[in-house]
Amino acid sequence: MRTTAAIPVARRVSGFTYAIRNIVVEARKVEAAGRKVRYLNIGDPITFGFTTPPHMIEAVTRALRDGDNGYQPSVGILPAREAVAGELTRRGMPVSADRVLITAGTSEGIELALTALAETGDEVLVPSPTYPLYTAVLAKIGARAVYYRTDPGNGWLPDLDDVRRLVTSATRALVVIDPNNPTGATYPTEVRKTLIEIADRHNIPLLADEVYGDLAYDGPVPPMASLYPDAPIISFSSLSKAYLAPGWRTGWMAVGRTERLDDVLAGIKKLADGRLCSNGPMEHGIVAALTGDRSHEPAFRAALRERADVTVSRLNAIEGITTVAPTAAFYAMPRVSLPPGVTDEQYVLALLRETGVLCVYGSGFGTRPEDGFFRVVFLASPQELAEIYDLVAGFTGDFLSRRRQ
Ligand SMILES: Cc1ncc(COP(=O)(O)O)c(C=O)c1O
């Protein structure tokens, strides 16, 4: 007997939303209709012509050729863990290799940590706007993301009173993304210290997403844990951004040295056992990246600063758009002043359909739809960016005047 009934999907899937990729479905339709799409939705430097440093490729290729193709320890190969521990220790977060895990990108580290920390119904503080994986994973595990405000009127810095106010007995972690995606902000030392003090006082782990740590235009920022090495901080990073190898899906997490985190570390290791190991040959790329030549980094930072300048000056010249200048990474979060009743998603979809320019609406990162934020990835060449912002300018003028009539 045959049935045609659709096989049901688990309910938790509906809570798992990731606007950065979801919106590509719309872009494909626009492409199918014959219009060129400019993808400013995903932060992948490789797509825009930046290249992985050759010595990293060499290290991974050598591992493949040498037959290093078996399962590895679930926590990662020792040389990679030592390279991470050495790097963080040099930069002020004293940590030993046995508190480091090699993961499939920052993403897997985030998922392992949140899974180890939060029960169903627990709360985790995440910034608004946030990198959406946090809210997606929390939805999946049945925990609650509680947004704390970051303020565009104050360089997108966290509203510290808001953070203090939102800590409850159900809070299991405080997520800090510094330097930040989607805003491109970097936080001053005083702000970082206060965030750590709040986490420390309440004995909640601070999850420090430091994947853009090397991409502040004025030079690398120290890991947050360098400010208070005994605070309960877990640091996350990867080869994806500063080391230009996002497709390798290779990253790490380092659990701060305080004994308060020992059980959490054991829990994370237990979860990591279940997925056997991260991508073995790529782990050799970590050793090459962190102990080898880094001369690509200053050039990459300079390229990003140049693109940030074009982005801010061109977008701020458009009537109805204001943009806070980023100080790191390759993202900006402009705001378009929308007429009442219009959402950020409507603006972004109309921009896509009429010009082929694909950005992500701010509400995909947790801002309010009526606030009119959208995120731009500015990795294209300055010339192409200038063309793109011309399209945005032409479209926005029309869109706002049409909607106001
Ligand atoms: C803030 C932030 N965290 C984590 C990630 C995931 O990075 P990975 O490729 O290391 O998993 C990204 C990717 O864009 C990000 O912007």
The ligand as an ORCA input file, in Angstrom:
! r2SCAN-3c Opt
* xyz 0 1
  C      29.964     36.747     14.423
  C      30.131     35.459     13.704
  N      30.290     34.351     14.411
  C      30.460     33.173     13.811
  C      30.444     33.051     12.442
  C      30.602     31.692     11.834
  O      31.867     31.563     11.348
  P      32.579     30.161     11.028
  O      32.777     30.149      9.561
  O      33.841     30.234     11.794
  O      31.692     29.080     11.493
  C      30.285     34.175     11.659
  C      30.231     34.070     10.180
  O      29.887     34.982      9.475
  C      30.118     35.420     12.305
  O      29.952     36.536     11.610
*
